[in-house]
Amino acid sequence: MLRGLDHIVVAVNDLDAAGSAYEALGFTVTPENRHPWGTANRVIQLDGFFIELLSVAEPDLITETAGRQFSFGAFNRAFLTRREGASMLVMESHDAGRDRQDFEAVGLSLFDPFSFERVAHLPGGRTADVAFDLTILQDPLSPEIGYFTCHNKYPENFWKPAFKSHTNGAQEIKTVFLIAEDPSDHHEFLGGFTGQREMRATSLGLEVETARGKISVLNPAAYRSLVGERAAEALQGDLPQLAAIEIRTDSADKTGVIPATELHGLTLLLSSRDS
């Protein structure tokens, strides 16, 4: 099953400060939502893809990962001891059971099934229940990145036109960039994770076309060439890591590179639809 990009999790120390940084760039950011395991988020919705800004809000509620029982809170808490930035890459799901069968068939390492519900804060002060089934994976070659598929059980309660309207013209995800010393090392896992077995390999990296957007795995030199010296110098932490995303906007006037130092660990590329 070919899957599309669903969202990325960006772990931050100060949720309000991170939300304000995105708002200053012309993004609409949702109000704060709380998870029962001690984290809080604010979301930037695009066309079927979103950025999840996430912080540790109630550390006493966090449980530890035990065996194959994954702790979302503990994973992101540990990530924040190293740095802020994109901690998890998420693909869409239409059937969590089918995802699990697909991943087991190609030998990927899985955690136990995980489902949850929370209250979503909507425009105008209204609330609604949302619920998700997660199928969480582990890639031994990129242990500091979390991977899962997300089945949104009530999409009508989650996606809202008011949240998808941005004054900077942002519309849709184009690319998620993963930086690795040897991009070819990751083709087996990403092929199984995305369901896309046909990839484009070059001396600079690996490209995976998903059902929504692209995953580009670049070596450090190729990444530097793409984003420029200033943004490349902002790269912190060990490799491999999720370093940047590219978003299409509705205007050629609203383009550029915003380095991770200005966006709590995630470099952002804004490009026009015809670029």
C-alpha positions as CSV (number, residue, x, y, z in Angstrom):
1,M,0.0,0.0,0.0
2,L,1.5,3.3,-1.0
3,R,1.2,5.9,1.8
4,G,1.4,9.7,1.8
5,L,3.1,12.0,4.2
6,D,0.8,12.7,7.1
7,H,2.8,15.0,9.5
8,I,6.0,15.6,11.3
9,V,6.4,16.0,15.1
10,V,8.7,19.0,16.0
11,A,9.7,18.7,19.7
12,V,10.2,22.1,21.4
13,N,10.9,23.4,24.8
14,D,8.4,26.3,24.8
15,L,5.2,25.6,22.9
16,D,4.0,29.2,22.9
17,A,7.3,30.6,21.7
18,A,7.4,28.0,18.9
19,G,3.8,28.8,17.9
20,S,4.6,32.5,17.9
21,A,7.6,31.9,15.6
22,Y,5.4,30.2,13.0
23,E,2.7,32.8,13.4
24,A,5.3,35.6,12.7
25,L,6.0,33.8,9.4
26,G,2.3,34.0,8.4
27,F,1.2,30.5,9.5
28,T,-2.1,29.9,11.3
29,V,-1.4,27.8,14.4
30,T,-4.1,26.0,16.4
31,P,-4.7,26.5,20.1
32,E,-3.0,24.2,22.5
33,N,-4.2,20.6,22.9
34,R,-3.2,18.2,25.7
35,H,-2.4,14.5,25.5
36,P,-3.1,12.1,28.4
37,W,0.6,11.1,28.5
38,G,2.0,14.5,29.5
39,T,2.7,16.3,26.2
40,A,0.9,19.2,24.6
41,N,0.7,20.3,20.9
42,R,-0.2,23.1,18.6
43,V,-0.7,22.3,14.9
44,I,-0.1,23.9,11.5
45,Q,-2.5,22.4,9.0
46,L,-1.8,22.2,5.3
47,D,-3.6,20.2,2.5
48,G,-3.6,16.8,4.1
49,F,-0.3,17.3,6.0
50,F,0.5,19.1,9.2
51,I,3.3,20.2,11.4
52,E,2.8,19.2,15.0
53,L,4.7,21.4,17.5
54,L,5.0,19.4,20.7
55,S,6.3,20.0,24.2
56,V,6.4,18.2,27.5
57,A,3.6,19.9,29.5
58,E,3.0,17.5,32.4
59,P,6.1,15.4,33.0
60,D,4.6,13.5,35.9
61,L,2.1,11.8,33.5
62,I,4.9,10.4,31.3
63,T,5.4,6.7,31.5
64,E,8.5,4.9,30.2
65,T,8.8,2.7,27.2
66,A,8.7,-0.9,28.3
67,G,9.4,-3.8,26.0
68,R,7.2,-3.3,22.9
69,Q,5.0,-0.7,24.6
70,F,6.1,2.6,23.2
71,S,6.0,5.8,25.2
72,F,5.3,8.8,23.0
73,G,6.0,11.2,25.9
74,A,9.3,9.5,27.0
75,F,10.6,9.5,23.4
76,N,10.1,13.2,22.9
77,R,11.3,14.0,26.4
78,A,14.6,12.2,25.7
79,F,14.8,14.0,22.3
80,L,14.6,17.4,24.0
81,T,17.6,16.5,26.2
82,R,19.6,16.6,23.0
83,R,18.1,19.4,21.0
84,E,14.8,20.9,19.6
85,G,13.7,19.9,16.2
86,A,11.8,17.3,14.1
87,S,11.7,14.1,16.2
88,M,9.2,11.9,14.3
89,L,8.1,11.3,10.7
90,V,4.5,10.1,10.2
91,M,2.8,8.5,7.2
92,E,-0.9,8.4,6.6
93,S,-3.0,5.3,7.3
94,H,-6.3,4.1,6.1
95,D,-6.2,0.8,8.1
96,A,-3.9,0.3,11.0
97,G,-4.3,-3.5,10.8
98,R,-3.3,-3.5,7.1
99,D,-0.3,-1.4,8.0
100,R,0.8,-3.8,10.6
101,Q,0.5,-6.8,8.2
102,D,2.5,-4.9,5.5
103,F,5.3,-4.0,7.9
104,E,5.5,-7.5,9.4
105,A,5.7,-9.0,5.9
106,V,8.9,-7.0,5.1
107,G,10.5,-7.6,8.5
108,L,10.2,-4.1,10.0
109,S,10.4,-3.8,13.8
110,L,7.1,-2.9,15.4
111,F,5.9,-1.7,18.8
112,D,2.5,-2.7,20.2
113,P,-0.6,-1.2,18.7
114,F,-1.5,2.2,20.1
115,S,-4.8,4.2,20.0
116,F,-5.9,7.3,21.8
117,E,-8.5,10.0,21.9
118,R,-8.3,13.7,22.9
119,V,-10.3,16.9,22.7
120,A,-9.5,19.2,19.8
121,H,-9.9,23.0,20.2
122,L,-11.6,24.4,17.1
123,P,-12.1,27.9,15.7
124,G,-14.6,30.0,17.7
125,G,-13.8,28.3,20.9
126,R,-15.7,25.0,20.1
127,T,-14.3,21.6,20.9
128,A,-14.6,18.1,19.3
129,D,-13.3,14.6,20.0
130,V,-10.6,13.3,17.8
131,A,-9.1,9.8,17.8
132,F,-6.1,8.1,16.2
133,D,-4.7,4.6,15.6
134,L,-0.9,4.6,15.5
135,T,1.3,1.9,14.2
136,I,4.8,2.7,15.5
137,L,8.0,1.4,14.0
138,Q,11.7,1.4,14.9
139,D,14.6,1.8,12.4
140,P,17.9,0.6,14.0
141,L,19.8,2.8,11.6
142,S,18.1,6.0,12.7
143,P,17.3,5.5,16.4
144,E,16.8,9.2,17.2
145,I,13.9,9.4,14.7
146,G,10.4,8.1,15.6
147,Y,8.3,6.6,12.8
148,F,4.6,5.7,12.8
149,T,1.5,5.6,10.6
150,C,-1.5,7.6,11.8
151,H,-5.1,6.6,11.1
152,N,-7.3,9.7,11.8
153,K,-10.7,8.2,12.8
154,Y,-12.6,11.5,12.8
155,P,-11.0,13.7,10.1
156,E,-14.0,15.9,9.9
157,N,-13.3,17.0,13.5
158,F,-9.6,17.6,12.9
159,W,-9.3,19.4,9.5
160,K,-10.8,22.9,9.4
161,P,-10.6,25.5,6.6
162,A,-9.8,28.3,9.1
163,F,-6.7,26.4,10.3
164,K,-5.6,25.7,6.7
165,S,-5.7,29.4,5.7
166,H,-2.3,31.0,6.0
167,T,-1.4,34.6,5.2
168,N,1.9,33.5,3.7
169,G,0.1,31.5,1.1
170,A,1.4,28.1,2.4
171,Q,-0.7,25.3,0.9
172,E,0.9,21.8,0.7
173,I,3.9,19.7,1.6
174,K,6.4,19.2,-1.1
175,T,9.4,17.5,0.6
176,V,10.7,16.2,3.9
177,F,14.5,16.2,4.1
178,L,16.4,13.6,6.0
179,I,20.1,14.0,6.3
180,A,22.4,10.9,6.5
181,E,26.1,10.2,5.9
182,D,25.1,7.4,3.5
183,P,21.5,7.9,2.2
184,S,21.5,4.5,0.5
185,D,21.5,2.8,3.9
186,H,17.9,3.9,4.4
187,H,16.3,2.6,1.2
188,E,15.0,-0.7,2.7
189,F,13.3,0.8,5.7
190,L,11.8,3.8,3.9
191,G,10.6,1.5,1.1
192,G,8.7,-0.7,3.6
193,F,7.5,2.3,5.6
194,T,6.1,4.3,2.7
195,G,5.1,1.3,0.5
196,Q,7.1,2.8,-2.3
197,R,9.7,0.5,-3.7
198,E,10.7,2.6,-6.7
199,M,13.2,5.2,-5.7
200,R,15.6,7.6,-7.4
201,A,19.2,7.2,-6.2
202,T,22.0,9.6,-7.1
203,S,25.4,10.5,-5.8
204,L,23.8,13.1,-3.6
205,G,21.1,11.0,-2.0
206,L,17.8,9.2,-2.3
207,E,14.3,10.3,-3.4
208,V,11.1,8.6,-2.4
209,E,7.9,9.7,-4.0
210,T,5.0,9.1,-1.7
211,A,1.2,9.4,-2.2
212,R,1.6,13.0,-0.8
213,G,4.9,14.7,-1.1
214,K,8.4,13.4,-1.3
215,I,11.1,12.2,1.2
216,S,14.6,13.2,0.2
217,V,17.5,11.7,2.0
218,L,20.6,13.8,1.4
219,N,24.3,13.6,2.5
220,P,25.6,16.6,4.4
221,A,27.3,18.2,1.3
222,A,24.1,17.9,-0.8
223,Y,22.1,19.4,2.1
224,R,24.5,22.4,2.3
225,S,24.2,23.0,-1.4
226,L,20.4,22.9,-1.1
227,V,19.8,25.2,1.9
228,G,22.9,27.4,1.9
229,E,25.7,28.0,4.4
230,R,23.6,29.8,7.0
231,A,20.9,27.1,7.3
232,A,23.4,24.3,7.0
233,E,25.4,25.7,9.9
234,A,22.3,25.5,12.0
235,L,22.3,21.7,11.8
236,Q,22.8,20.2,15.3
237,G,23.0,16.7,16.7
238,D,23.9,13.4,15.3
239,L,23.0,11.9,11.9
240,P,20.7,10.7,10.5
241,Q,18.1,13.3,11.4
242,L,15.0,15.0,10.0
243,A,16.4,18.4,9.2
244,A,14.0,20.4,7.0
245,I,10.7,20.5,5.1
246,E,9.7,22.2,1.9
247,I,6.2,23.8,1.6
248,R,4.6,25.1,-1.6
249,T,3.0,28.5,-1.4
250,D,0.6,30.2,-3.8
251,S,3.0,33.0,-4.8
252,A,6.6,33.3,-6.1
253,D,6.9,36.3,-3.9
254,K,6.6,34.2,-0.8
255,T,9.6,32.0,-1.0
256,G,12.9,31.5,0.9
257,V,14.8,29.5,3.4
258,I,14.2,30.0,7.2
259,P,17.0,28.3,9.2
260,A,16.4,26.0,12.1
261,T,17.8,28.7,14.5
262,E,14.6,30.7,13.9
263,L,12.1,27.8,14.0
264,H,13.1,25.8,17.0
265,G,15.2,23.2,15.2
266,L,13.5,22.8,11.9
267,T,14.7,24.5,8.7
268,L,11.8,25.5,6.4
269,L,11.9,26.0,2.7
270,L,9.1,28.0,1.1
271,S,8.8,27.5,-2.7
272,S,6.2,28.6,-5.3
273,R,4.0,26.1,-7.1
274,D,5.9,26.5,-10.4
275,S,9.4,26.2,-9.0
